[in-house]
Each structure stands twice: as structure tokens, then as C-alpha cells.
Amino acid sequence: MEKLCILQAWASGTPFLLFDALSGIKIAENHIFFKNPRLPEFIDELYVYNLNTSKDVIKDLCFRRYQNDETIEVLKKNQNIKIIIEKE
């Protein structure tokens, strides 16, 4: 039974790692960086609500695919902060 608990504890971090890999998000003092955000081919739109960050600056996000490009829309934020999206 202990092994099942270990696997479940490991799996609990998966959504956060997946979000980090998809968004490339990095939060600085007064900037939020998204580096090469990517959605999987089978997802055209992804909403993230009530995102809690250490700086508590972004609350709601929407990732959208438009043909061969992805966009990020900040739907709700707590501070006047600069959003930077870097794409290669």
C-alpha cells in the first residue's frame, strides 16, 4: 500500500510541471515572461483560473491557438505588470 501512496504523491506534481512546460512562465519583480508557449495539437483553447503565484500578480489566463500561432491573454491580474511573450 505504501508504494501506491508514493506514486500518487509523485503524480500530484504533474499538472504543475505540465503547465510550466506549456507556458514557459517565469515571474519577476514587475514582469511576467512566457517563453515559447505551446499548446498540444489537440487543444485549441486552455483557460487557467485562480492561478496562485508567489508574487500573486496573475489570476486568470487564456491560451489560444490561431492557425499556426498561440496567444496568451491575461484575463485578470492584481497589479500593473508587464507581460512579455518570447517566441522562437
C-alpha positions as a printed NumPy array, in Angstrom:
array([[  0.   ,   0.   ,   0.   ],
       [  2.905,   2.398,   0.631],
       [  4.01 ,   2.213,  -2.999],
       [  0.604,   3.441,  -4.153],
       [  0.889,   6.476,  -1.897],
       [  4.321,   7.292,  -3.279],
       [  3.075,   7.116,  -6.858],
       [  0.103,   9.348,  -6.039],
       [  2.345,  11.9  ,  -4.339],
       [  4.613,  11.972,  -7.393],
       [  1.651,  12.329,  -9.75 ],
       [  0.273,  15.302,  -7.823],
       [  3.05 ,  17.492,  -9.233],
       [  2.311,  16.546, -12.845],
       [ -0.248,  19.3  , -13.61 ],
       [  2.17 ,  21.977, -12.384],
       [  5.074,  20.6  , -14.402],
       [  2.828,  20.331, -17.46 ],
       [  1.694,  23.954, -17.064],
       [  5.295,  25.092, -16.702],
       [  6.287,  23.181, -19.843],
       [  3.346,  24.55 , -21.859],
       [  3.639,  28.169, -20.77 ],
       [  7.344,  28.66 , -20.034],
       [  6.223,  31.079, -17.319],
       [  8.747,  32.979, -15.215],
       [  7.68 ,  35.666, -12.757],
       [  9.98 ,  38.557, -11.875],
       [  9.536,  41.716,  -9.805],
       [  7.314,  43.625, -12.229],
       [  7.418,  41.411, -15.333],
       [  5.947,  38.08 , -16.292],
       [  7.776,  36.176, -19.01 ],
       [  6.29 ,  33.46 , -21.181],
       [  8.994,  31.701, -23.172],
       [  7.857,  29.733, -26.218],
       [  4.325,  28.962, -25.015],
       [  2.936,  25.902, -26.782],
       [ -0.39 ,  24.107, -26.751],
       [ -0.601,  20.45 , -27.716],
       [ -2.087,  19.951, -31.19 ],
       [ -5.319,  18.563, -29.76 ],
       [ -6.012,  21.629, -27.563],
       [ -7.129,  24.89 , -29.2  ],
       [ -8.007,  26.794, -26.04 ],
       [ -6.927,  26.434, -22.429],
       [ -8.217,  28.564, -19.552],
       [ -6.376,  28.782, -16.246],
       [ -8.393,  30.283, -13.399],
       [ -7.261,  31.374,  -9.931],
       [ -3.575,  30.861, -10.626],
       [ -1.715,  31.378,  -7.365],
       [  1.842,  32.575,  -7.799],
       [  4.448,  33.575,  -5.266],
       [  4.064,  37.212,  -6.338],
       [  0.228,  36.917,  -6.542],
       [  0.08 ,  39.001,  -9.72 ],
       [ -1.833,  36.906, -12.29 ],
       [ -5.151,  35.275, -11.566],
       [ -6.743,  34.161, -14.867],
       [ -5.148,  33.311, -18.222],
       [ -6.328,  32.059, -21.586],
       [ -4.058,  30.28 , -24.067],
       [ -5.455,  30.15 , -27.625],
       [ -4.331,  28.654, -30.896],
       [ -4.859,  30.666, -34.087],
       [ -3.831,  28.545, -37.062],
       [ -0.063,  28.093, -36.505],
       [  0.323,  30.536, -33.627],
       [ -0.529,  30.563, -29.929],
       [ -1.529,  33.597, -27.904],
       [ -1.82 ,  34.292, -24.205],
       [ -4.455,  36.616, -22.844],
       [ -4.281,  37.761, -19.237],
       [ -7.91 ,  37.903, -18.168],
       [ -7.362,  39.07 , -14.608],
       [ -4.357,  40.402, -12.701],
       [ -3.785,  42.064,  -9.337],
       [ -1.092,  44.57 , -10.243],
       [  0.067,  46.777, -13.064],
       [  2.618,  44.382, -14.502],
       [  4.332,  43.998, -17.867],
       [  3.648,  40.78 , -19.781],
       [  6.412,  39.595, -22.149],
       [  5.92 ,  36.726, -24.593],
       [  9.067,  35.401, -26.258],
       [  8.741,  33.107, -29.257],
       [ 11.435,  31.431, -31.323]])
